[in-house]
Amino acid sequence: MKLFEQLHHHFVSTLLKAICLVCMLTATSHASADQYTIDSTHTFVEWRVQHLGYSWLYGRFNTIKGNFYWDEKNPQNSKIDIEIDMLSLDSNHAERDKHLRSKKYLNIDANPVATFKSTAYEGDSNGGTLSGMLTLNGVSQEITFKVERVGEGSDPWGGYRVGFIGYYTLDKKDFGYTYELGPSSEKIELELGIEGIRKNKHVKR
């Protein structure tokens, strides 16, 4: 019985140390990264899909929010977490928007929010590839896509901003969309433009 108690105590102690180490590593990874709030008025998710193979149908989602960490010197420490209001879909035609939101097409009433949470970044401060979990239509998939830094610097109102652009081609069947508009419409091309306002400036100690 005493041996069991000693083993149990050792196991709990080791587990707690491991948890503390993970927490310390997580905190350290963002210690040198500045936190930014997404400027929703300068952030866009735009999409396009072929219409019957004859032309392109364009649209966007107007409401995006979230935060990200950006570390120019160590970009692998960077991280982003965004939320897209799917009900803000806008294809420049109100009646078509109703159809696209319906269960037959994008099923937005049942799944009104899409999210993306990054898990890794590979590249330098100018651009690279971002990986993370995209949850769309109630389906979560790990995706990877190209991103580029557009620029960063002070704004006229005393703040500091940085902007990025990313590109991803989505296969609609991967996220449970089964409507048929012909083989040319199986892929949806996405362009994500993000602009963030720095919340705090990291100060090295």
N, C-alpha and C positions, 0 to 999 in steps of 0.2 A: 504493500500500500504506500509506504514511504517513497519507494522507488518510482511508483506511478506518479505521485505528487511532484517529485523532482523533475521527471520527464515532462509533465504537464506544464510546470513552471518554466522550464527551459524553452518549450515550444512557444508558449505565450510571449515570453521575453523576446525570442528571435523574431516572431511575427510582428511584434510592435516595433522592433528596430527596423525591420524591412519596410513597414508602412511609413515610418518617419523618414527613411532614406528616400523613398519614392517621392514623398512630399517635398523634401529638401531639393531633390533634383528638378522637380517640376517648378518650384519657386525660382531656382537658380536659372533655369532655361529662359525665364521671362524677366529676370532681374535687370538685364540690360536693354530690354525692349520697351519702347514707348507705347502707351496705350492710346488708341484713337477711337473716336465715336464716328460712325458712318454718317456723313452728311446726306440725308435722304433726298435733298433737292438737287444734288449733283451725283446721284448714284442711280444706275439703270441696269435692268435686265432686259435685253432686247432679243427677239427671236425671229427666225424666218423658216418657212417650210414651203416646199413646192406645192403649187396648186394645179392638180391634174397633170403635172408635168409640163405645163405651158408657161407658167410664170411663178413668181415668188410672192407669198403672202407674208407680210411683215407685221410685227406687233411688239408689245412690251408689257412689263409689269411696272406699275407706277409707284408702288409702296414697298420699300425695302428698309430694314433697320438692322442694327447690330453693332459689334465692336471688333476691333482687331489690334494685335500687337505687331509692331514693325521695328526691326533691328537692322539698320543699314549695314553695320559692321559684321554682324553675325546673322544673316538672313534666315538661317535654319531655325533660329529661335522664334521666328514670326509665326503668327497664328491668327485665324479669322473665324468668326461665328456670326452667320447672318440668317435673317428670317425674311421670307418673301410672302407678301399677302397676295395669294393667287386670285382673290376676288378683284384685285386691281388690274386685271388683264385688260388691255386696251389694243384693239386692232383697227381703230379708227372707223368702226362701224358698230353702232349700238346693238342692232339686231343680231349681227354675227357674233358679237361678244356673248350674248345670251346663249347662243347655240354652243359656242366653245366651252362655256362654263358648265354645260349640262352633263348629265351622267353618260350620255352617248359618246361624248368626246373627252373632255379633260376632267370631268367628275369633280369640279372644284367645290361645289356645295358640300360634298362629303369630306373633302380634304382641302380646306381653305388656306392652309399654310404649308409652305415648303421651307426646308432648312438645309443649310450646309455648314458643317463643322470640320475644319481642316485637321489633319493628323500629321502631315509632314510637308516640308518644302525642300526642293533640291534646286540649287542654282546660285546665282550671285545677286547683288543688289539691283541689277538691271532687269533680271528676269530669270525664269526657270519653269519648273513644273510644280504644281500644288496638288496634293492628294487630300482626300477627306471623304466624309460620309454625307451623301446627298439623300435627303428624304423627300420624296415626291409621290403624290397619289397614294400615300400610306405605305410606300415601298422604300426601303433603305438600301442604297448601293454605294460601295466604295468606288470613287471615280478619281481620275487624274487628268489635269488639263494644263495648258500653257498659260502663263501669266507674264505680263511685262509691267515694269514701273514706268508710268508716263512722266512723272516729275514730282518734285516736292519743294517746299519753301514757305516763307512767311506770306501771309495774306494781308490785305489792306486794313483789317480790323484788329490787328495785334495777335492773331493766332498763327498756327503753323499747320500746314496741310500736306498730304501726300496722296497721290492717285495711282491706280493700277487698272489694267485692262486684261481680261481673260477670255479665252475661246474654248468652247466645248461643243461637240456634236453628240446629241442624245438620240439613242435608239428608243423610240417610244414603247416598244414591247418590253424593254427591260424594266419599265415602271408600270406595267399592267394596263397600258393603253391598247385597246384591241380594235378600235375603229379602223375602217379601211377606206383610204382615199387614193389607192394605187401605190405601186412599188416606189415611185419617186417621192412619196410623202412619208416614208418610214423613218427618215432621219429629220431631226429638228436642230438647226444650228443656233447656238446661243452665244451671245456676247455680253459679258459682264463688265460694267464700268463702275469702279469704286473710288470714292473720294472720302477721306477721313480727316477729322479735325483732332489734333493732339490734345488729350486730356491732361497729361502730365509729362514733364520732362524728367527723364531719369537722371539722377545725380549720383555719380560714382563715389563711393566712400573710400 
